[in-house]
Each structure stands twice: as structure tokens, then as C-alpha cells.
Amino acid sequence: MKVLGVSGSPRNGHNTDRMVKEVLSTVSVETKFVSLAGKKIGPCIACLGCVVKSKKPMPS
């Protein structure tokens, strides 16, 4: 089993990041921490990339 910790805070290294990392440190399985700070995450544009396998989703 693996555990993924995601911090959705726009501020890198602040309370939310610390709390997620603390929780991850308490489990005895492989973990990964991902921070969304600084990432541009836009709304769905209905490109159907998630439905049509041959269509590539929006570039990152």
C-alpha cells in the first residue's frame, strides 16, 4: 500500500504542508507528498480528453 498526501494550500511550507507531512510520517508504508502551491489548476474546459482515450488532455 502507498499513501499520497496532497496539500492544496497556495502557500508553500506553511501549516497545511506541515500537517500533511506530519500525518504521512505516522504511517508505516511508502508515502509521497505533493504540494499544489505554485501550480496553475484551471477549470474543466470540456475537451473530453478524460473520455476519449486517443485524445490527449490539455498540456500541463
Rosetta silent file (secondary structure, phi, psi, omega in degrees, C-alpha in Angstrom):
SEQUENCE: MKVLGVSGSPRNGHNTDRMVKEVLSTVSVETKFVSLAGKKIGPCIACLGCVVKSKKPMPS
SCORE:     score description
SCORE:     0.000 S_00000001
   1 L     0.000  145.460  176.131    0.000    0.000    0.000 S_00000001
   2 E  -126.553  150.488  179.614    1.108    3.560   -0.710 S_00000001
   3 E  -122.316  129.236  177.908   -0.233    6.801    0.763 S_00000001
   4 E  -107.695  124.872  176.426   -0.362   10.074   -1.151 S_00000001
   5 E  -106.376  122.077 -178.034   -0.559   13.311    0.849 S_00000001
   6 E  -115.959  125.883  175.577   -1.795   16.331   -1.106 S_00000001
   7 E  -104.369  118.630 -179.559   -1.574   19.867    0.219 S_00000001
   8 L   -92.572    8.384 -179.016   -3.938   22.245   -1.570 S_00000001
   9 L   -70.260  139.432  176.940   -2.619   25.354    0.174 S_00000001
  10 L   -75.484   -8.966 -178.564   -1.404   28.143   -2.128 S_00000001
  11 L  -106.748  116.656 -177.416    1.409   28.876    0.368 S_00000001
  12 L   -73.218  132.700  174.801    4.366   26.532    0.207 S_00000001
  13 L    80.303   12.648 -179.202    5.827   25.318    3.515 S_00000001
  14 L   -99.906 -162.617 -169.788    3.111   26.657    5.790 S_00000001
  15 H   -53.780  -44.668 -177.836    0.676   24.966    8.208 S_00000001
  16 H   -63.079  -45.022  177.022   -1.193   22.778    5.720 S_00000001
  17 H   -58.286  -45.526 -178.770    2.047   21.392    4.273 S_00000001
  18 H   -63.323  -41.148 -179.465    3.362   20.717    7.771 S_00000001
  19 H   -66.116  -44.217  179.618    0.172   18.954    8.867 S_00000001
  20 H   -62.761  -43.713  178.805    0.060   16.707    5.794 S_00000001
  21 H   -63.523  -37.338  178.652    3.745   15.811    6.227 S_00000001
  22 H   -64.375  -43.419  178.168    3.171   15.065    9.919 S_00000001
  23 H   -63.283  -42.855  179.371    0.319   12.684    9.114 S_00000001
  24 H   -61.958  -32.298 -178.539    2.436   10.976    6.456 S_00000001
  25 H   -71.979  -13.633 -177.656    5.228   10.482    8.990 S_00000001
  26 L   -90.727  -11.285 -179.275    2.899    8.447   11.232 S_00000001
  27 L   -95.811  151.891 -175.210    2.132    5.689    8.730 S_00000001
  28 L  -105.692   35.554  175.732    4.428    2.747    8.182 S_00000001
  29 L  -126.438  174.364  179.225    4.014    2.419    4.414 S_00000001
  30 E   -65.398  134.850 -178.757    5.541    4.185    1.416 S_00000001
  31 E  -128.028  159.609  173.872    4.376    7.805    1.204 S_00000001
  32 E  -142.789  136.564  179.540    4.586   10.685   -1.233 S_00000001
  33 E  -108.966  132.573  177.701    3.896   14.354   -0.555 S_00000001
  34 E  -128.798  127.176  176.127    2.559   16.665   -3.273 S_00000001
  35 E  -106.672  134.588  178.856    2.069   20.400   -2.838 S_00000001
  36 L   -91.486    1.432  178.956   -0.197   22.285   -5.223 S_00000001
  37 L   -60.257  131.736  177.720    1.382   25.631   -4.311 S_00000001
  38 L    82.239   -3.066  179.366    2.507   27.448   -7.437 S_00000001
  39 L   -90.909  138.857  176.996    0.646   25.079   -9.762 S_00000001
  40 L   -90.899  112.227 -179.050   -1.839   26.535  -12.221 S_00000001
  41 L  -120.044  109.679 -177.544   -5.009   24.453  -11.943 S_00000001
  42 L  -100.209  173.885  179.741   -7.834   25.640  -14.139 S_00000001
  43 L   -75.261  167.603  175.792  -11.420   24.508  -14.530 S_00000001
  44 L   -62.964  136.644  178.066  -12.588   21.778  -16.882 S_00000001
  45 L  -110.717   14.269  176.990  -12.788   23.010  -20.481 S_00000001
  46 L    56.457   44.252  179.601  -14.848   20.031  -21.709 S_00000001
  47 L   -81.870  -11.066 -179.157  -12.116   18.775  -24.068 S_00000001
  48 L    64.866   15.864  177.073  -13.275   15.166  -23.461 S_00000001
  49 L   -61.695  -26.578  179.279   -9.659   14.075  -23.023 S_00000001
  50 L   -80.831  -15.074 -177.658  -10.732   12.082  -19.979 S_00000001
  51 L  -101.310  -45.791 -177.784  -13.360   10.213  -22.018 S_00000001
  52 L   -90.643  114.093 -174.853  -11.687    9.653  -25.388 S_00000001
  53 L   -66.309  -29.722 -177.761   -8.552    7.549  -24.897 S_00000001
  54 L   -81.272   -9.802 -179.576   -6.980    8.610  -28.212 S_00000001
  55 L   -96.111  129.055 -179.731   -7.311   12.307  -27.349 S_00000001
  56 L   -79.956  133.192  176.289   -4.528   13.857  -25.284 S_00000001
  57 L   -64.867  172.182  179.819   -5.679   16.005  -22.336 S_00000001
  58 L   -51.103  145.443  175.807   -4.636   19.619  -22.009 S_00000001
  59 L   -67.418  150.817 -179.103   -0.867   20.185  -21.772 S_00000001
  60 L   -77.842    0.000    0.000    0.493   20.797  -18.262 S_00000001
